[in-house]
């Protein structure tokens, strides 16, 4: 089973939470789409060998 | 006699020790300013006049000589002060701490007088000093302009004499932007140098606690206390004449020409004092925005998880949209951003090898109007939040200290320059900031 598409999840907010208007869900969907696009834009970098838990900013 | 509320921390401390000024007189002067101005500027969400005077009287009776004895401070309302509700500038959310945040405890143990809790963007998740729940904070140089945020309250209180200095936080520029717009020195310390216990988190990868002050010397006096009184300077003091500086050329191009000119004038001034200056360019600079936004959204959603469901209807829409989006981000996106962050940090470390500090603009413009949704930069329209955090993002990724120093004015409004250094090089950065100050 593939992971759910966060864009679809955002749209389902309308159904899941009565306080979410269609307009708000649309803004959330757009925000999620932008964040996913931003994350995708990083994938051309050589990320495979980078430890994401390593210290940041230490002097070399 | 000079209005005591206009004194620097260093001068007030000297006057108190010499017996020319009492802590009570100083606190009364600051409270009088607050009484006069807070209705217009909205720097304080809560003022504890009675408590502040009581602290000052105790200080006077004890002839207190601790490092910040009798110095009145404004604390951002994201940071716990014992017995006072922490609202984080939110609607429908608060907590009542039974003890001070560690940073506040250190300030209080050094003799500081806590005047009150300062304005903030909702949960510090904003950069402009505007708040739909508590009203906007106004710029003391022109109240029709924004103050910058989210450490808006301590910045405005310090600039307007409603405190001698302030304590705030910086995740995406929340100390540096209001420092720039209000003409102050703001210190984003080395990540982890000042404890974040008792501070409402926003994004752990970036959250810092630091001072806002009128001079570099004042900021240094507070930082010394905030770091526990020890020496924060692994790199030690260094005369300006021996400093090697880089200049972040790409960020100069991302500002209005008057800002770029101001930074260049400050850089040339440091050169005349003997510093050596060389241009620096970063191949991964354009990735900083993607890295920062993905990490911040994911971590903010996690930080808010304990109260999110109950608080959901109370958030202002921009904050709620960010948090809802952050909750939906897959872990793979977060990890890609964290990996990319380390590549960017490694590039910054490499490019700064052999340099003591990097100079960069702080805000790309002076403070915009209160109702601004966008700003024009070199003829192009930029959404306000994106424009104001643009120059902040590179140093935020690295975890290194940044001092925002006021360097010039444009049409009567101040703007600042970032001085970025290696871990624990705050004293060097503050010395450079001090060298850029006009003679007082």
Contacts between the chains, C-beta under 8 A, distances in Angstrom:
chain1	res1	chain2	res2	distance
A	3	B	330	6.4
A	6	B	328	4.1
A	6	B	329	6.6
A	6	B	330	6.4
A	9	B	328	5.1
A	10	B	324	7.2
A	10	B	325	7.3
A	10	B	328	5.8
A	13	B	324	6.7
A	17	B	312	7.2
A	19	B	312	6.3
A	19	B	313	5.1
A	24	B	317	6.8
A	24	B	320	7.4
A	24	B	321	7.0
A	24	B	324	8.0
A	27	B	317	7.4
A	27	B	321	4.8
A	28	B	321	5.5
A	28	B	324	4.5
A	28	B	325	5.5
A	28	B	328	7.5
A	31	B	297	8.0
A	31	B	321	5.4
A	31	B	322	6.7
A	31	B	324	7.6
A	31	B	325	3.7
A	32	B	325	4.8
A	32	B	328	5.1
A	32	B	329	7.2
A	35	B	293	6.4
A	35	B	294	5.7
A	35	B	297	5.8
A	35	B	325	6.0
A	35	B	326	7.9
A	35	B	329	5.8
A	35	B	333	6.8
A	36	B	329	7.6
A	36	B	333	6.2
A	38	B	289	7.3
A	38	B	290	3.8
A	38	B	293	5.8
A	38	B	294	5.7
A	38	B	337	8.0
A	39	B	290	6.9
A	39	B	294	5.1
A	39	B	329	7.7
A	39	B	332	7.7
A	39	B	333	3.6
A	39	B	334	7.9
A	39	B	336	5.2
A	39	B	337	6.1
A	41	B	287	7.6
A	41	B	290	5.3
A	42	B	287	6.2
A	42	B	290	5.6
A	42	B	291	6.9
A	42	B	294	8.0
A	42	B	336	5.1
A	42	B	337	6.4
A	42	B	339	7.8
A	42	B	340	4.3
A	43	B	336	6.2
A	45	B	284	7.7
A	45	B	287	7.2
A	45	B	339	7.7
A	45	B	340	5.4
A	45	B	343	5.8
A	46	B	343	7.3
A	47	B	336	6.0
A	47	B	339	4.1
A	47	B	340	6.3
A	47	B	343	7.4
A	50	B	339	4.1
A	50	B	340	7.9
A	50	B	342	5.2
A	50	B	343	6.2
A	51	B	342	7.4
A	52	B	335	5.0
A	52	B	338	3.9
A	52	B	339	4.9
A	52	B	342	7.0
A	53	B	338	7.9
A	54	B	342	6.1
A	56	B	191	7.7
A	56	B	205	7.7
A	56	B	341	6.5
A	56	B	342	6.0
A	56	B	345	4.9
A	56	B	397	7.4
A	56	B	398	6.7
A	56	B	399	5.1
A	57	B	190	8.0
A	57	B	191	6.5
A	57	B	345	5.5
A	57	B	349	7.5
A	57	B	398	4.4
A	57	B	399	3.3
A	57	B	400	5.3
A	57	B	423	6.2
A	58	B	349	8.0
A	58	B	423	6.9
A	59	B	349	6.9
A	59	B	422	5.8
A	59	B	423	6.2
A	60	B	346	7.8
A	60	B	349	5.1
A	60	B	350	7.1
A	60	B	353	7.0
